[in-house]
Amino acid sequence: MKTHQQIEGLEDRIRKGTISDEEILREVHALLFAFDDADYQEKIRNAHDWANKYFSPSQSDPFGGRDMVRSHLLQELGLAGEEAKELEGG
């Protein structure tokens, strides 16, 4: 499975709520070094930061709550998926 497909699968499971908080963090972290590309890595780091905020009400509240933070997380993953697809030559 290509990296952009992994990211799309992760996004889908987050939207459906079929993945635990720990799994999201673990999977996002595992994606960090899939490519030696600064833009891709920045998007994954941003997604990881949003994921950390998503799991803590005290951290997500200043950003509009869990739903808003989840939207930012999914947006960053989507951007990382697009970048991964380009890097994979797709």
C-alpha positions in Angstrom: 0.0 0.0 0.0 1.3 3.4 -0.9 1.7 6.1 1.7 -1.1 8.3 0.3 -3.4 5.3 0.5 -2.4 4.8 4.1 -3.2 8.4 4.9 -6.5 8.2 3.1 -7.4 5.1 5.2 -6.4 6.9 8.4 -8.6 9.9 7.4 -11.5 7.5 6.8 -11.2 5.8 10.1 -10.9 9.1 11.9 -14.1 10.4 10.2 -15.9 7.1 11.1 -14.6 7.1 14.6 -13.3 3.5 14.2 -9.7 4.3 15.5 -8.5 5.0 19.0 -6.6 8.1 20.0 -3.5 6.1 20.6 -3.7 4.5 17.2 -4.1 7.9 15.5 -0.9 9.2 17.2 1.0 6.0 16.5 0.0 6.0 12.8 0.6 9.7 12.2 4.0 9.4 13.9 4.9 6.4 11.7 4.1 8.4 8.6 6.6 11.2 9.6 9.6 9.8 7.9 8.0 8.1 4.9 9.6 10.7 2.7 12.7 12.8 3.1 10.8 15.9 2.1 10.4 19.0 4.2 6.9 20.0 3.0 5.6 16.5 3.6 7.2 16.2 7.0 5.8 19.6 8.0 2.3 18.6 7.2 2.6 15.3 9.1 4.1 17.2 12.1 1.2 19.6 12.0 -1.2 16.7 11.9 0.6 15.1 14.9 0.2 18.4 16.8 -3.5 18.6 16.0 -3.8 14.9 17.0 -2.3 15.7 20.4 -4.7 18.6 20.9 -7.6 16.4 19.8 -7.2 14.0 22.7 -7.2 16.6 25.5 -10.2 18.8 26.1 -8.0 21.3 27.9 -5.9 21.6 24.7 -8.7 21.4 22.2 -11.0 24.0 23.9 -8.9 27.0 23.0 -9.1 26.0 19.4 -12.9 25.6 19.2 -13.3 22.2 20.7 -12.7 18.6 19.6 -14.7 18.9 16.4 -12.8 22.0 15.2 -9.4 20.4 16.1 -10.5 17.2 14.3 -11.2 19.3 11.2 -7.7 20.8 11.3 -6.2 17.3 11.8 -8.1 15.9 8.8 -7.1 19.0 6.7 -3.4 18.5 7.5 -3.7 14.8 6.7 -5.4 15.6 3.4 -2.6 18.0 2.5 0.0 15.4 3.5 -1.8 12.8 1.4 -1.7 15.1 -1.6 2.0 15.7 -1.1 2.7 12.0 -0.7 0.8 11.2 -3.9 3.0 13.7 -5.8 6.1 12.3 -4.2 5.1 8.8 -5.3 4.7 10.0 -8.8 1.0 9.8 -8.9 
